Amino acid sequence: MDELLNQSMQNIESETRSREVDKYEHILSESIKEIKIAKDLVKEFSDIRNESIKNLYRVGISAKKLSESTGLSTVFIHRILK
């Protein structure tokens, strides 16, 4: 009887562990998908920002002024302008 009880408890523990693994794998998969979406959005908006910086520079706004208005360093502004 004790052996049957122990086996039953082991089966329950195994099933519980399996469900937890499944749950956490699903959470991980979903979070990876959301991170990819966020990265894609950051890329899209960074491209828009960079194009705006280039356009403003072309019409005479200095790198220093662009740096001040964007919060980006002048070195970074110059990298964008290359």
Secondary structure, DSSP 8 states (H G I E B T S, - for coil): -HHHHHHHHHHHHHHHHHHHHHHHHHHHHHHHHHHHHHHHHHHHHHHHHHHHHHHHHHTT--HHHHHHHH---HHHHHHHH-
